[in-house]
Amino acid sequence: MKKIILFFIVISLVVSCKTNKNVSDQTKSNDKTSVSAKNDGSSFENAIVINEKTESAGVGAEHTWLNKNYPGCKLIKQTLANHDKKPYDIMDIKTTDGEKKSIYFDISNFFGKF
């Protein structure tokens, strides 16, 4: 458990150091993602469900979704949260028109799976 917590602290630090880069700079060219299309990511209840099975694939799917839905946005901050016994990533972004948004991702399918 300590290794998992340490891993996410390191990931958070790495992500927070990249806040000046566009989200598209962090995605792969593959536009296929395993996400639930029914939600808009505006809250815990409407979180984007990531259906990947590993950490690296899940994080990539988050960034691909952001790039597809908010092209050119910049990642301001990423936060790991728990809600109703499920883990979530909350991505605070700034859109190309200057709007700040928080996008919620349900990461329970891949969280802690390497």
C-alpha distance (Angstrom), angle and dihedral (degrees) to the residues before:
residue distance angle dihedral
M1 . . .
K2 3.80 . .
K3 3.81 89.7 .
I4 3.81 91.1 53.8
I5 3.79 92.5 49.7
L6 3.80 91.0 47.2
F7 3.82 90.1 48.7
F8 3.81 91.7 55.0
I9 3.78 92.8 45.9
V10 3.81 88.9 54.3
I11 3.83 91.5 45.5
S12 3.81 90.8 49.7
L13 3.79 91.0 50.9
V14 3.80 92.2 48.9
V15 3.80 92.1 47.9
S16 3.79 93.1 46.4
C17 3.81 89.8 52.4
K18 3.80 89.7 57.7
T19 3.82 96.6 56.6
N20 3.81 93.2 118.1
K21 3.79 92.9 60.1
N22 3.77 126.5 85.9
V23 3.77 114.5 -107.5
S24 3.81 87.9 -121.8
D25 3.81 88.8 64.8
Q26 3.82 88.4 63.8
T27 3.81 98.7 49.9
K28 3.74 131.4 85.6
S29 3.78 121.3 -118.0
N30 3.82 89.5 -110.9
D31 3.82 106.0 101.2
K32 3.82 95.1 -168.4
T33 3.79 113.3 108.7
S34 3.76 134.8 173.4
V35 3.77 101.0 -131.2
S36 3.76 136.6 132.4
A37 3.81 108.0 -105.0
K38 3.80 96.7 -161.3
N39 3.83 97.7 79.2
D40 3.79 131.8 64.6
G41 3.83 99.1 -151.1
S42 3.81 94.4 -119.8
S43 3.83 95.8 129.6
F44 3.80 144.2 -3.4
E45 3.81 88.5 -86.3
N46 3.83 91.9 50.8
A47 3.81 96.8 38.2
I48 3.79 120.5 150.1
V49 3.82 105.4 -110.1
I50 3.79 112.3 -137.1
N51 3.80 109.7 -151.6
E52 3.80 97.8 -169.2
K53 3.81 119.8 121.3
T54 3.83 102.3 -144.7
E55 3.79 135.3 53.3
S56 3.81 95.7 -118.0
A57 3.81 94.3 47.7
G58 3.81 91.6 44.9
V59 3.80 95.0 50.6
G60 3.80 89.4 46.9
A61 3.81 90.4 51.5
E62 3.82 90.7 52.2
H63 3.80 92.2 53.1
T64 3.79 92.6 43.5
W65 3.81 90.4 52.4
L66 3.80 91.2 49.8
N67 3.80 91.9 48.3
K68 3.81 92.0 48.7
N69 3.81 95.6 46.1
Y70 3.81 99.7 33.6
P71 3.83 105.6 25.9
G72 3.80 113.1 -161.5
C73 3.81 94.4 11.8
K74 3.78 119.9 148.5
L75 3.78 123.0 -131.2
I76 3.79 109.4 -125.9
K77 3.81 100.4 175.2
Q78 3.80 141.4 -14.3
T79 3.79 121.3 -149.3
L80 3.81 130.6 -172.0
A81 3.81 111.4 -142.2
N82 3.79 138.6 171.5
H83 3.80 122.0 -138.8
D84 3.82 126.5 170.3
K85 3.83 89.8 -8.3
K86 3.83 93.6 -55.9
P87 3.82 129.6 109.6
Y88 3.80 119.9 -120.6
D89 3.78 136.3 -175.8
I90 3.78 113.5 -143.1
M91 3.80 111.9 -160.0
D92 3.79 115.8 -162.4
I93 3.79 107.7 -156.5
K94 3.78 139.6 175.8
T95 3.80 113.7 -139.6
T96 3.80 123.3 -140.6
D97 3.81 89.5 -99.9
G98 3.83 90.7 55.1
E99 3.80 98.2 -103.1
K100 3.81 115.8 143.5
K101 3.81 116.6 -140.2
S102 3.78 138.3 173.1
I103 3.80 114.2 -140.3
Y104 3.81 118.6 -163.3
F105 3.82 122.2 -147.8
D106 3.82 124.5 -170.3
I107 3.81 102.0 -139.5
S108 3.80 98.2 174.7
N109 3.83 92.8 115.5
F110 3.81 93.9 61.8
F111 3.80 108.4 15.7
G112 3.81 110.0 127.5
K113 3.81 94.3 4.4
F114 3.77 115.8 120.2
